[in-house]
Amino acid sequence: MSILVVDDNKVNLFVIETILKQAGYRSIKLAKSANEMIHILEEDLSKNHGRSSFNLILLDIMMPEIDGIEACRRITATEEYKDIPVIFVTALGDTHKLAEALDAGGSDYLMKPINKVELLARIRAALRLKEEKDWHKNQDEKISYELDLATKVQRSLLSEPILNNQIKITRSYKPSSNLAGDMYYWQQIDQDRYAIFMFDMMGHGIPASLVCMYISSILREAVRNVVDPEKVILELNRCMTLLEEKTKLTSYYLTGIYLLVDTKSKTIEYVNAGHPPGYLYIDGKDLIEMGQRNTAIGFFEEMHINKITIPYTDSFQALIYTDGVAEAIDNDETKALAHLREIGKYQWSEKEAVAPLNVILPEEKQANQHDDMCVILVRG
């Protein structure tokens, strides 16, 4: 427990130091001016690797050069010191001056001549407050660290772009917070087939992101083992229903769209489970809307799947996205979908394809959006 006492009167310093020592406080530093106080604080900060060891400052108001009120302002304006409680010790009876001192960041004040009982009581109260603030700060730092770790884990589950002679898969991913409810995954199944999946979990934050990571792990296994879009969606629905039964997460479900591209047979199979419509541009002339033909995953225990197969001759491009993208384009869903339909036929340069969201949406609208946004562009 370390206390810094600041007063330009040596007698006052002696009296306060004596009271503190008699009360059992051993780590006491004395300063005869605000400048000396600042020097002691900076020296302490240097010795303790950027953290202040002081738990409390007792500060006189009336001092030469820099008065106590200005000194307090400097303390509270410094990140490393702002959580140290400051008790003003003063002979001033001016209520306006005392109000100014408290507005400057002081946590309490004590009138001179010093009353031992009152001084120690106010110190104990200030130290309790400091202890509580330190506890909350440590908890916040711990939570921040754990959220950062969870964010890194979630991001590690996202697929890297595929760029080869058969197919090019790129994406834009802009979560609204550290942990997102939008995720995507793709995988090359064999020499000719590619599975691409995008899903959007209802909700945001930690609960939605945890369910996302659970579904992501199930998805990887399902794609490897069964491949077929219909069976993959049914397996995800089964696992989602099971999760709800075990955890009582009755309000959680996800929308998703799954594409299986076969570059040998030149077909694209897809299932849209309650997701915003995607767009297939076939052979540079036909635009096909991949609309909602199935319920969301986890909505019902039994799920009927309507799988669609689209052939192509020479080339195709597919554009899929989450609802946050459409909402950012326009609050009017009809206008937003009309814009996305035009983007579905867009002739992408290689530079533009790296970050497709930048073509769809101006950066200022991206910055103002409060929902997760994800876009996947597939070209073959």
LOROKE-335191 format. One record per residue (C-alpha): residue in one letter; x negated, y, z. Coordinates in steps of 0.2 Angstrom, whole numbers, plus 5000, padded with zeros to 4 digits. Example, Ala and Ser with C-alpha at 12.3 -4.5 7.8 and 13.67 -1.06 7.14 Angstrom:
2
residu  px  py  pz
A  4938  4978  5039
S  4932  4995  5036
***
This chain:
380
residu  px  py  pz
M  5000  5000  5000
S  4991  5016  4994
I  4997  5034  4998
L  4990  5050  4991
V  4992  5065  5002
V  4990  5082  4993
D  4989  5099  5003
D  4978  5114  5003
N  4978  5115  5022
K  4966  5104  5031
V  4976  5103  5047
N  4991  5097  5038
L  4980  5083  5029
F  4973  5078  5046
V  4991  5077  5054
I  4998  5067  5040
E  4983  5055  5039
T  4984  5052  5058
I  5003  5048  5057
L  5000  5036  5043
K  4986  5027  5051
Q  4995  5025  5067
A  5010  5018  5058
G  4998  5005  5050
Y  4995  5012  5033
R  4976  5010  5029
S  4974  5015  5010
I  4976  5034  5011
K  4968  5046  4999
L  4967  5065  5003
A  4967  5079  4990
K  4965  5098  4994
S  4972  5104  4977
A  4982  5098  4962
N  4966  5098  4952
E  4958  5086  4964
M  4974  5075  4965
I  4973  5074  4946
H  4955  5069  4947
I  4959  5055  4960
L  4973  5048  4949
E  4963  5048  4933
E  4948  5039  4943
D  4960  5027  4950
L  4967  5023  4933
S  4950  5020  4926
K  4946  5008  4940
N  4962  4998  4939
H  4962  4995  4920
G  4975  5008  4915
R  4987  5005  4930
S  4989  5016  4945
S  4987  5008  4962
F  4996  5022  4971
N  5013  5018  4978
L  5017  5036  4985
I  5012  5054  4983
L  5015  5066  4997
L  5014  5083  4989
D  5014  5101  4996
I  5023  5114  4986
M  5013  5130  4990
M  4996  5128  4983
P  4984  5139  4974
E  4980  5137  4955
I  4993  5124  4952
D  5007  5123  4963
G  5016  5107  4969
I  5030  5108  4957
E  5019  5110  4941
A  5008  5096  4948
C  5024  5085  4949
R  5029  5089  4932
R  5012  5083  4926
I  5014  5067  4936
T  5031  5063  4929
A  5026  5067  4911
T  5012  5054  4912
E  5017  5036  4907
E  5005  5028  4920
Y  5011  5039  4934
K  5029  5043  4931
D  5035  5028  4942
I  5026  5034  4958
P  5038  5042  4970
V  5034  5060  4975
I  5039  5067  4992
F  5037  5086  4994
V  5031  5092  5010
T  5035  5110  5012
A  5038  5125  5024
L  5049  5133  5011
G  5067  5135  5016
D  5072  5142  4998
T  5086  5129  4992
H  5083  5135  4974
K  5064  5131  4975
L  5068  5114  4983
A  5081  5111  4969
E  5067  5115  4956
A  5055  5103  4965
L  5067  5089  4964
D  5072  5093  4946
A  5053  5092  4942
G  5053  5074  4947
G  5052  5074  4966
S  5061  5059  4974
D  5063  5068  4991
Y  5057  5082  5002
L  5052  5085  5020
M  5051  5101  5030
K  5037  5107  5040
P  5033  5107  5054
I  5032  5088  5051
N  5043  5077  5061
K  5034  5060  5063
V  5050  5049  5064
E  5057  5058  5049
L  5041  5057  5039
L  5039  5038  5041
A  5058  5035  5038
R  5057  5045  5021
I  5041  5035  5017
R  5049  5019  5020
A  5064  5023  5009
A  5053  5029  4995
L  5042  5014  4996
R  5057  5003  4995
L  5063  5012  4979
K  5046  5010  4972
E  5046  4991  4975
E  5063  4989  4967
K  5057  4999  4952
D  5041  4989  4950
W  5051  4973  4951
H  5063  4979  4938
K  5049  4985  4927
N  5040  4968  4929
Q  5056  4959  4924
D  5058  4970  4909
E  5040  4966  4904
K  5043  4947  4906
I  5059  4948  4896
S  5051  4958  4883
Y  5037  4946  4881
E  5049  4931  4881
L  5060  4939  4867
D  5044  4943  4857
L  5039  4925  4858
A  5057  4919  4854
T  5056  4931  4839
K  5040  4923  4833
V  5047  4906  4834
Q  5063  4911  4825
R  5053  4919  4811
S  5041  4904  4809
L  5057  4894  4804
L  5060  4905  4789
S  5053  4898  4772
E  5040  4906  4762
P  5043  4911  4744
I  5041  4898  4730
L  5034  4904  4714
N  5030  4891  4701
N  5033  4887  4683
Q  5050  4878  4687
I  5058  4891  4699
K  5055  4907  4709
I  5063  4909  4726
T  5061  4926  4734
R  5070  4935  4748
S  5073  4951  4759
Y  5076  4949  4777
K  5081  4963  4788
P  5087  4958  4806
S  5096  4971  4816
S  5087  4966  4832
N  5072  4955  4837
L  5083  4940  4837
A  5094  4938  4822
G  5110  4928  4817
D  5105  4927  4799
M  5093  4913  4793
Y  5088  4904  4777
Y  5079  4889  4772
W  5073  4881  4756
Q  5063  4866  4752
Q  5057  4857  4737
I  5065  4839  4738
D  5055  4831  4724
Q  5046  4836  4708
D  5062  4843  4700
R  5075  4847  4714
Y  5075  4862  4726
A  5087  4864  4741
I  5091  4882  4746
F  5102  4887  4761
M  5108  4903  4769
F  5118  4905  4784
D  5125  4918  4795
M  5130  4914  4813
M  5145  4924  4820
G  5138  4936  4833
H  5121  4943  4837
G  5107  4943  4850
I  5100  4929  4860
P  5115  4917  4860
A  5118  4918  4841
S  5099  4916  4838
L  5098  4901  4849
V  5112  4892  4840
C  5103  4898  4823
M  5087  4889  4828
Y  5097  4873  4833
I  5106  4873  4816
S  5089  4876  4807
S  5081  4861  4815
I  5097  4850  4810
L  5097  4857  4793
R  5079  4852  4789
E  5082  4834  4794
A  5099  4834  4784
V  5091  4841  4769
R  5077  4828  4770
N  5088  4813  4773
V  5104  4816  4763
V  5100  4831  4751
D  5118  4831  4744
P  5126  4848  4748
E  5143  4840  4753
K  5134  4828  4765
V  5123  4842  4772
I  5137  4853  4776
L  5147  4839  4784
E  5132  4835  4795
L  5130  4853  4800
N  5149  4854  4804
R  5147  4838  4815
C  5133  4845  4825
M  5141  4862  4827
T  5157  4854  4834
L  5146  4843  4845
L  5137  4858  4852
E  5153  4867  4855
E  5160  4852  4865
K  5144  4851  4876
T  5142  4869  4879
K  5160  4876  4878
L  5154  4888  4864
T  5171  4888  4857
S  5169  4905  4848
Y  5153  4901  4838
Y  5154  4896  4820
L  5143  4900  4805
T  5146  4904  4787
G  5134  4896  4774
I  5130  4893  4756
Y  5120  4879  4750
L  5112  4877  4732
L  5104  4861  4725
V  5095  4865  4709
D  5089  4851  4698
T  5077  4858  4685
K  5077  4841  4676
S  5095  4839  4673
K  5098  4858  4673
T  5112  4858  4685
I  5116  4869  4701
E  5127  4861  4714
Y  5133  4872  4727
V  5145  4873  4742
N  5151  4889  4749
A  5157  4887  4767
G  5166  4903  4771
H  5151  4914  4765
P  5152  4930  4755
P  5152  4925  4736
G  5136  4923  4728
Y  5132  4925  4709
L  5125  4914  4696
Y  5119  4921  4680
I  5118  4907  4667
D  5108  4908  4651
G  5108  4927  4652
K  5126  4928  4647
D  5138  4920  4659
L  5141  4927  4677
I  5149  4914  4688
E  5155  4919  4706
M  5151  4906  4719
G  5167  4910  4730
Q  5173  4904  4746
R  5180  4887  4743
N  5178  4879  4761
T  5180  4884  4779
A  5166  4891  4789
I  5155  4878  4798
G  5160  4873  4815
F  5178  4881  4813
F  5187  4864  4812
E  5182  4847  4818
E  5187  4839  4801
M  5181  4848  4786
H  5185  4845  4768
I  5171  4850  4756
N  5173  4857  4738
K  5157  4855  4729
I  5154  4864  4712
T  5142  4859  4699
I  5136  4872  4686
P  5125  4867  4671
Y  5113  4878  4662
T  5104  4877  4646
D  5089  4888  4646
S  5088  4899  4662
F  5098  4905  4677
Q  5097  4917  4692
A  5106  4916  4708
L  5109  4930  4720
I  5116  4926  4738
Y  5117  4937  4753
T  5125  4939  4770
D  5139  4950  4774
G  5128  4964  4782
V  5122  4968  4764
A  5140  4970  4758
E  5145  4981  4773
A  5130  4992  4770
I  5134  4995  4752
D  5152  5001  4755
N  5165  5000  4768
D  5177  4996  4754
E  5174  4977  4751
T  5180  4978  4733
K  5168  4992  4729
A  5154  4982  4738
L  5157  4966  4728
A  5158  4975  4712
H  5141  4982  4715
L  5134  4965  4719
R  5142  4958  4704
E  5132  4970  4693
I  5116  4966  4702
G  5120  4947  4699
K  5116  4951  4680
Y  5101  4962  4684
Q  5085  4959  4674
W  5072  4958  4688
S  5054  4963  4686
E  5042  4953  4696
K  5038  4967  4707
E  5057  4970  4711
A  5060  4952  4714
V  5048  4952  4729
A  5060  4962  4739
P  5077  4961  4731
L  5086  4971  4745
N  5077  4987  4739
V  5086  4986  4722
I  5103  4982  4730
L  5102  4996  4743
P  5093  5012  4746
E  5081  5013  4760
E  5091  5026  4770
K  5106  5014  4770
Q  5096  5000  4775
A  5089  5010  4790
N  5107  5014  4796
Q  5114  4997  4795
H  5119  4988  4812
D  5121  4970  4806
D  5108  4958  4800
M  5104  4958  4781
C  5097  4944  4771
V  5096  4942  4752
I  5089  4927  4742
L  5085  4928  4724
V  5083  4912  4714
R  5077  4912  4696
G  5074  4896  4685
***
